[in-house]
Amino acid sequence: MYGWRARIGLIVPSSNTTMESEFWKLVPEGVTIHTSRIRLVEVIPKALRDMATESLKAAEDLATAEVDIIVYGCTTGSLLEGIEWEQKLRTSIEEQTGIKTITTALAVIEALHALNISKLVVATPYIEELNQLERKFLEDSGFRVLNIKGLNIIKNTDIGRQPPWTAYRLVREIFVPEADGVFISCTNFRTIEIIELLEKDLKRPVISSNTASLWLALRKLGISPNIKGFGRLLGGV
């Protein structure tokens, strides 16, 4: 049986072409990924709000696969309206399905705490409006955002087309020595190939939306990641 160790149910935007592939490259033996999609074409606030209305149906579909945990795999989509928005989104899915649920936004917060990162720089593919919403969410959660910059990409499939070195170069551009660590935001932004390189070059821990999401999902499942080559978080904090 596939998923004999655990089954992760993943809710992703319909136009996301990265998160599943990165999860499949990273998951430990015996863990499987099962995906449900909710419609999103452009990464803008209204579309993200509209997308969230489909989350319960997507979660119900995943529940029929008897998954062990549900991950709402969208960063800005899970922090859009602040801390209470994230909490309501997560708890509504849990109440509807009876399955433990996490969001990418929650995973990022937990990962930053685990790595003792309090001051950070944030690299994103987003428009400035979403960057400022993300800054507010992180700062309301107790972190200090020293720098945040996006690529101003609206179409989600265009985000998915970015090569990993795009994220690398963006992080190097915005990094400041005062930062305790780096967060690369967006589950559709390809990153896993360059996380360990950035950690070596900057001498700081680096997390992405996808590494944080998978890390927290495995932690909630009682599975130690011990996944080498993709940064401190997955390698064992």
TORZADO-861918 format. One line per 10 residues: number of its first residue (from 1); their letters; for each residue z, x, y negated of C-alpha. Coordinates in Angstrom, 3 decimals. Layout:
BEGIN
NUM	a	Z X Y  ...;
REM end
This chain:
BEGIN
1	mygwrarigl	0.000 0.000 0.000  -0.898 1.332 -3.435  2.083 1.367 -5.761  4.576 1.891 -2.950  6.845 3.710 -5.374  6.315 1.510 -8.425  3.707 -0.619 -10.160  3.324 -0.393 -13.919  1.792 -3.408 -15.627  -0.065 -2.382 -18.756;
11	ivpssnttme	-1.134 -4.687 -21.590  -3.777 -2.984 -23.742  -6.100 -4.046 -26.548  -9.432 -5.098 -25.066  -11.235 -2.276 -26.887  -8.844 0.447 -25.724  -10.747 3.000 -23.635  -8.129 5.765 -23.452  -4.676 4.624 -22.371  -5.549 3.679 -18.792;
21	sefwklvpeg	-7.415 6.937 -18.217  -4.544 9.036 -19.569  -1.968 7.105 -17.544  -3.977 7.576 -14.345  -4.187 11.330 -14.992  -0.430 11.531 -15.499  1.284 9.121 -13.110  3.320 10.630 -10.254  2.382 10.040 -6.630  3.024 6.498 -5.448;
31	vtihtsrirl	2.893 4.937 -8.939  -0.035 2.677 -9.870  -1.313 1.138 -13.098  -2.401 -2.506 -13.322  -3.965 -3.658 -16.576  -4.383 -6.843 -18.560  -6.378 -6.928 -21.817  -5.873 -8.817 -25.071  -8.648 -9.098 -27.631  -8.916 -6.527 -30.417;
41	vevipkalrd	-12.004 -5.066 -32.079  -10.775 -3.702 -35.414  -7.451 -1.948 -35.961  -6.314 -3.867 -39.018  -3.114 -5.883 -39.580  -4.591 -9.381 -39.193  -6.347 -8.507 -35.948  -3.185 -6.921 -34.558  -1.181 -10.035 -35.401  -3.782 -12.268 -33.774;
51	mateslkaae	-3.834 -10.032 -30.692  -0.096 -10.460 -30.177  -0.549 -14.199 -29.656  -2.291 -13.418 -26.356  0.516 -11.228 -25.048  2.386 -13.868 -23.034  -0.711 -14.957 -21.123  -1.545 -11.324 -20.362  2.002 -10.726 -19.163  1.903 -13.806 -16.933;
61	dlataevdii	-1.282 -12.489 -15.340  0.351 -9.120 -14.676  3.355 -10.823 -13.130  1.120 -12.181 -10.359  0.556 -8.552 -9.268  4.342 -8.236 -8.882  4.541 -5.269 -11.227  7.909 -3.591 -11.670  7.682 -3.094 -15.430  5.375 -4.240 -18.239;
71	vygcttgsll	4.234 -1.914 -21.022  2.839 -3.419 -24.229  0.467 -0.551 -24.884  -0.288 -0.674 -28.580  1.566 1.329 -31.204  0.904 -0.452 -34.488  0.611 -3.733 -32.608  4.241 -3.403 -31.556  5.685 -2.226 -34.894  3.510 -4.226 -37.294;
81	egieweqklr	6.258 -6.374 -38.815  9.172 -4.010 -38.296  12.090 -3.618 -35.908  12.676 -7.331 -35.355  8.968 -7.868 -34.561  9.138 -5.238 -31.819  12.311 -6.703 -30.362  10.961 -10.256 -30.377  7.669 -9.195 -28.791  9.455 -7.360 -25.993;
91	tsieeqtgik	12.098 -9.958 -25.261  9.621 -12.853 -25.300  7.593 -11.170 -22.544  10.732 -10.433 -20.532  11.938 -14.019 -20.831  8.531 -15.430 -19.881  8.036 -13.226 -16.816  11.484 -12.044 -15.765  10.075 -8.493 -15.706  11.536 -5.579 -17.623;
101	tittalavie	9.293 -4.844 -20.632  8.875 -1.997 -23.076  6.580 -1.485 -26.050  4.936 1.701 -27.225  6.920 1.495 -30.464  10.198 1.394 -28.548  9.052 4.269 -26.316  8.289 6.439 -29.347  11.763 5.857 -30.789  13.430 6.668 -27.457;
111	alhalniskl	11.286 9.788 -26.989  12.073 11.108 -30.470  15.778 10.698 -29.776  15.453 12.397 -26.381  13.831 15.440 -28.004  16.313 15.501 -30.917  13.547 14.990 -33.450  14.820 13.590 -36.743  12.206 14.957 -39.170  8.599 14.640 -38.124;
121	vvatpyieel	4.956 14.621 -39.085  2.720 11.809 -37.845  -1.006 12.072 -37.125  -2.962 8.845 -36.686  -6.516 7.495 -36.596  -5.454 4.537 -38.770  -6.183 3.187 -42.209  -3.574 3.868 -44.902  -2.089 0.359 -44.776  -1.144 0.843 -41.124;
131	nqlerkfled	0.143 4.345 -41.802  2.579 2.970 -44.341  3.747 0.245 -41.954  4.332 2.927 -39.338  6.201 5.115 -41.816  8.485 2.190 -42.687  9.181 1.396 -39.035  10.083 4.989 -38.246  12.228 5.420 -41.347  13.984 2.090 -40.765;
141	sgfrvlnikg	14.711 3.409 -37.266  16.515 6.416 -38.731  13.834 9.116 -38.849  12.437 11.048 -41.793  8.632 11.141 -41.982  7.711 14.335 -43.832  3.976 13.759 -43.672  1.645 11.130 -42.253  -2.127 11.102 -42.327  -4.832 9.030 -40.668;
151	lniikntdig	-8.564 9.222 -40.070  -9.268 5.802 -41.664  -11.043 4.512 -38.562  -11.193 0.726 -38.261  -13.270 0.078 -35.129  -11.112 0.720 -32.086  -13.921 1.975 -29.860  -14.626 4.614 -32.513  -11.024 5.782 -32.165  -11.559 6.068 -28.422;
161	rqppwtayrl	-14.631 8.243 -28.981  -12.673 10.977 -30.769  -12.407 14.206 -28.748  -8.915 15.650 -28.237  -9.510 18.501 -30.650  -9.760 15.941 -33.460  -6.064 15.192 -32.936  -5.271 18.899 -32.651  -6.915 19.764 -35.958  -5.341 16.791 -37.740;
171	vreifvpead	-1.858 17.834 -36.609  -2.431 21.424 -37.744  -3.597 20.113 -41.130  -0.498 18.019 -41.808  2.208 20.098 -40.128  5.050 21.429 -42.275  7.643 23.986 -41.079  10.555 21.679 -41.911  9.490 19.261 -39.164  11.513 19.077 -35.943;
181	gvfisctnfr	8.530 17.674 -34.081  5.194 15.888 -34.094  4.108 12.370 -33.205  0.431 11.578 -32.549  0.098 7.826 -32.866  -2.263 5.334 -31.170  -2.709 4.581 -27.480  -6.491 4.827 -27.900  -6.383 8.312 -29.471  -7.154 10.960 -26.836;
191	tieiiellek	-4.394 13.576 -26.895  -3.023 14.734 -23.562  -5.253 17.798 -23.305  -3.904 19.318 -26.513  -0.191 18.425 -26.511  0.990 21.549 -24.725  -1.313 23.729 -26.854  0.190 22.262 -30.009  3.706 22.851 -28.710  2.875 26.510 -28.058;
201	dlkrpvissn	1.178 26.997 -31.422  3.710 25.126 -33.561  6.864 25.890 -31.549  7.839 22.231 -31.835  7.914 19.312 -29.384  4.917 16.974 -29.576  4.702 13.415 -28.290  1.874 10.907 -28.270  1.919 7.146 -27.949  0.785 7.479 -24.341;
211	taslwlalrk	3.136 10.228 -23.210  6.065 8.358 -24.762  5.031 5.052 -23.164  4.645 6.518 -19.692  7.834 8.568 -20.003  9.952 5.536 -20.901  8.333 3.346 -18.242  9.114 5.911 -15.538  12.620 6.375 -16.876  13.272 2.628 -16.733;
221	lgispnikgf	11.954 2.648 -13.155  14.350 5.429 -12.189  11.538 7.921 -11.566  11.763 11.467 -12.909  8.379 12.388 -14.416  8.509 16.194 -13.933  4.824 16.265 -14.951  3.876 19.770 -15.995  1.192 20.804 -18.480  1.449 17.892 -20.908;
231	grllggv	4.414 18.738 -23.101  8.191 18.904 -22.969  8.734 15.159 -22.792  6.923 14.602 -19.493  7.878 18.009 -18.144  11.577 17.130 -18.256  13.528 16.975 -21.490;
REM end
